[in-house]
């Protein structure tokens, strides 16, 4: 045998390649549906889908040993956690790391055997990279992960299923589409309203209320996501101007909650901008942690003094208020007033050339319907997205503005975004962890990109240009002399023109009085 050649057969080499790509998922058993609501053997549940996909694609599902300690007995015992909805191929996580001392400093002590105690051990495994992703629907756990910079690696079961599917080379289901309808045309008996007193009759309103609804349906036309909103004629006293009330927002368990939730919020924000609303607000029953978490991620905060024992009152300004222009950090400014509003002064601007294929994946709203129909790949999130740069070291500060230039067919600026974070990645696994649910890349594509170190740019989309801002206009106004081959910082005379041009897409700051909005309390408080 020639030195350096492998003794393994092609099938064995292929098996090793699959093994090297295997992702490790740690399941928070406290986030699974309760046993009395579970249906053992139901192949349609997200847990069953996760089990099936993980088996097909050799990914690993783990349970933390701490979740297997039975503390209900007089003498705690160790046994494999039994749960009707726990995927059958789960393994015990070998040699889990200890909880580091800083956890107790940041989050406070957790009594042994409690859910908080287990949660800290799950986060410790994630922080130590013993696993790639944590599967949990616990809002407090997510907020703690965010304080550790790990929130991208905390997924619901449905999100984990979507991530595995997106990374595979197999054809994926189409990205969900939002339909805008009049709320009164929906059935109050639809299962999406289960658990609501009087069904959906109250939230749907009447013809006179003229509420708008945004609907996501599955392949069988079942409603899997719904948001209903309309003019609030009796808004909370702290909110002045024109106020949009969100009467209802829900995603079913089978939906890809982060992407579907962003789709609904994007539709809500677009509606608010078109109809010149000053505020959006909603009342969220306590216990709806996933919804609160989603709203918080997009600038909603608690309205001072309005909470009750049964619900939280959350509000978000839909454009900058005159006395809040001084929100200090450009990223915080964008989250609070975005998605279309962003800080335009005292920030860096970067031009990002992208191929037509990547443009179609990242910004599908800029495509023709025919192009969308041809596409068989999943699209990235509607607002939170990511771009992988071949430049291994990028010093792009959070809050910087990205301007995406489409090369090839259209040749022009198609969208803008605001940078959240730049993450250097040495390997495909590093890139997958950084991208999380934002990926529009398959594992194979990431393998090709990561033959050498890359940088993952996480950003929030701000504007989409339809039609694109053409190359000729950019050159005429000296934005650049020729299109750069890679991401490049903009400056000079052309940048001043570009700022003025982009300002035309944003409304002027309103004189509407700002309200006292507080972020949700951190788990450590």
Buried (B, 14 or more C-beta within 10 A) or exposed (E): EEEEEEEEEEEEEEEEEEEEBEBBBBBBBBBBBEEEEBEEEEEEBBBBBBBBBBEEBBBBBBBBBBBBBEEEEEEEEEEEBEBBBBBEEBEBBEEBBEBBEEBEEBBEEBEEBEBBBBBBBBBBBBBEEBBBBBBBBBBBBBBBBBBBEBBBBBBBBBBBBBBBBBBBEEEBEBBBEBEEEBBBEBEBEBEBBEEBEEBBBEBBBEEEBEBBBBBBBBEEEEBBBBBBBBBBEEBBEBBBBBBBBBBBBBBBBBBBBBBBBBBBBBBBBBBBBEEEBBBBBBBBEEEBBBBBBBBBBBBBBBBBEBBEEEBBBBBBBBBBBEEBEEBEEBBBBBBBBBBBBBBBEEBBBBBBBBEBEBBBBBBBEBBEEEEBEEBEBBBBBBBBBBBBBEBEEBEBEBBBBBBBBBBEEBBBBBBBBBBBBBBBBEBBBBBBBBBBBBBBBBBEBBBEBBEEBBBBBBBBBBBBBEEBBBBEBBBEBBBBEEBBEEBBEBEEEBBEBBBEBBEEEBEEBBEBEBBEBEEBEEBEE
